[in-house]
Amino acid sequence: MTRLAAISAGLMVLSACHAADAGDADRAPQNRAFPRADRLVAKVVSTQWSNEELRDRQGEAQSVMDDAEVAPGMTVADIGAGEGYYTVRLAARVGEKGRVLAQDIDKGALGRLGARIEREQLTTVSIKQGAPDDPGLPVRSFDRVFMIHMYHEIAEPYPFLWRLWPALKPGGAVIVVDADRPTDQHGTPPALLFCEFETAGFRLSAFRRKPDVSGYYAQFVPAGSGPPEPSRMRSCHAGAKGADGKVGGV
């Protein structure tokens, strides 16, 4: 049995141990082995971040894909794809030999995106409904995973990122674009983002402030040979300091 499989098998036991904890009664049993996020969560108010024409005039998607070094033939995932702004542009970038998986938890958004994919004949794009605590991605399948202006909506970041870790290919990376403001104001302070990813077994590999995306660009890669055991993970505080000693940003 692999280390990851062994950890997964142990989650049910750990969850049972935590079940009696009244403080975890509002959490799904499969998440109780993980620390609770110490932050507020923004409500989903729209499946569109902004007007697509405006975003293109600002060069948003092209800038982010350039930073992420998205190339023809890659396999990429667009988590929280919404109406598909990044999905269709990623499909154009990876080309006929590449693949794009568009994932969202909103059935209505996926239905509209599916119609768009069919209308625009994007044969390299597939869609999948995810879960709030699990992206549901196949193991060792993606060169890049994008989470654009949606990370602050994840109520269970530790199990979500832990379950995302195995989906990356060797050399793969997770890209987060978000605003530098409190999570309940539809953003994520960079220091908090860094801490949550590090806790889940990732390492920050790039960070840039980007006015053209109304926030910042952060890129993470897996650290070590596998994600940490959930019982060893500790919750990050919303006012935690980053590696440079600054609170809430860099």
N, C-alpha and C positions, 0 to 999 in steps of 0.2 A: 504494500500500500504506500502511495506517495505521501510526502509530508502534508501537502495540501489536502489530500483525501482524508488523511487521519484527522486533521484539524476540523474538516467539515463534519466527519462522523462524530467528533466530540462536541460539536455545537449543541446537539440535542440534549446531551447530558448537562452541559453548562447552562443551557436555557432552563432546564428543569430545576436546577439549583437556584436560579434567579427568580423562578416563577412565584415564589412565596414573598418576594420583595414587593411590598405595596407600591413603592416608588416606580416600579416598572410595569404596573398593571395596564397602563395606557399604550404599551409598546407591543408589537407583534412578537410572539414567542421566539421566532428565529433571530431576533435582533437583541435579545436580552443578555447575550454573552458579550456584547460590545458595549463600550461606554456610551452614555447618553450625550448628545451634542449640547454643549453649554452655550447656546445662542438662540436667538429668535429666528423664525423662518418666515420668509416673505410669502404671501399668498400669490397664487398664479392669477394674474389679471388679464393676460392676453397670450395668444400663441404666436403673436408677431411682436418682435422687439421694436421695429421701426419700419418706415416706408422703404420698400426695396429700391426705388429709384434714388431716393436720398442716400441710402447706404452705398449704392454703386457710384454715385457722384463723389462720395468721400473715399472711394476705393477700399472700403472696409474688407470685404471678403478676400480680394486679391492680396491686400497687405497681410492679413492673418495667414493665408495659405503660403505666402512667400516666407514669412517668419517660421512657419512649421515645415518648410521645405517639402511640401506636397508635390509629388512627381508622378508622371504617367506610370500606370501599372500598379500603383499602391492600392491597398484595401483600407478604407477609412470608415469610421462610424460617426454619425452626427446624432448625439444624445440630446433629447429635447428639441427635435428637429422642427416642431411647429409647422408652419406653412411651407417650409422647405427652402428658405433663402440660401442657406449654406449647402443644403443637399444638392441642389441643381448645379451650383457653381463648383462644388467638389467633384461632381460627376464629370463636368467639362474638363477639370484639371487632370483627373486620373485617367481619363480617356477610355477607349474601348477595352483595353486590357486590364483596367482597374475595376474596383467594386466599391459601392457605397451602401452602407446600411443606415437607414434613417429610423431612429427610434424615438418614441414619445409615449407618455402615459395617457394622453388625451385621445380617446377613440375618434372624436369628431375631427381633430386636427389630422390624425392619420388618414381618415377617410378623404379629407380634402387634398392631402398630400398625395394619396394614391391616385386620385383623379388627375392631379397635375402631372404626375409621373407618366401616366398613361397618355395624357394629352400631348406631352412633350416627347413621348417615345424614348424615355430614359431607360433603356434595357439593362443597364448595369446597376440600377438602383433597386434595392429591396426595402421593404418596411417591416417593422416589428414593434409590437406593443411591449413596453417595459413595465417595471414595477417601481414604486417610489423608493424602495430599498435595494433594488437589484437591477442593473442594466440588462442582465440576461444575455450577455454576449458569449459567443463560442470561444473556447480556449485557444490561445496562440494564433489569433486570426487577424489582428489589426496592426497596421503600421502607425496609424494615428487615430486617436479618439478625441472628438471635439465636444466641448461643453460650453456653449456660447450664451452668455447672459442668462444662465439658468442654475448655476451652482447654488446660489443662495436659496433656491426653492427646495433643496434636498434636506428633508427633516432628519434623516438617518445617514449622515455622511460616512461614518466609520464602516458599517456593513456594506454600504454602497461601494465605497472605494475598495474595500477588501475583496468584494466579489468582482470588481472591475480588473484588478491587478492581473489575474491569469489570462485575460483576453488579449494582451499585447504580444506581438511577435518580438523576437530578439531585435533590439534597436528601436522598438516602438515607443511612442510617447503619448501622453495625455495633454491636451491643450485646453486651458481655461481662459475665457475672456469674460471679465466682469468689471463692475464699477467699484471704486474704492469708497465705500460707504457702509454703514451698518447693514446687517443681513435683513432686517425687517424693513429696510428702505431700498430693497432690490439691489443689493451689492454685497461684496464680501471684502472686509479689510485684508490686504495682502498677508499680513503676519498671521492672521487666523487661518487663511487658506494654506499657507506654507506648513503650519503646525498640523492641520488636519491631514494633509497629504503625507507628511513625514510619519505621523502616527500610524497611517495605514500602509506604510512600507514603500513610499515613493521618495524621490530626491528631486529637488528643484534644479532644472538644467538651464532655464532661461527666464528672464523677467524683463518686461519693457512697459513703460508708461506709453499709452497710445491714444491721443485725443481723437484720432480718426475712428476708433471703436468705442468712444465714450467711456474709456476706462483703461484697463491694462491687459497685457498678454502674459500669461504664465504657462510654462511648459514643464512637465514632470516626467521622469523616467523611473522604472522600477529600481529599487535599491535591494541588493541581496538576492538570494536564490528563491525567495518566496515571501508572501505577505506574513506579517507577524501573527503570533497566536492571539486571538481576541482577548484572552484573559490578561495579557500583558499590555494591552493598549490602555492609555489614559486619556481622558477628555481634555481638549484644549480650551482655555478660557478665552472669551471674546476679546479681552484686553491683553492677551498674551503678547510678549515681546518676540520679535523676529530674531534671526541670527545676528543681525547688526545691532540689536539692543533697542530698536525703535518699536513703539507700540502701534499696532494697527496699520502699519505700512512700511515702505522702504524708500 
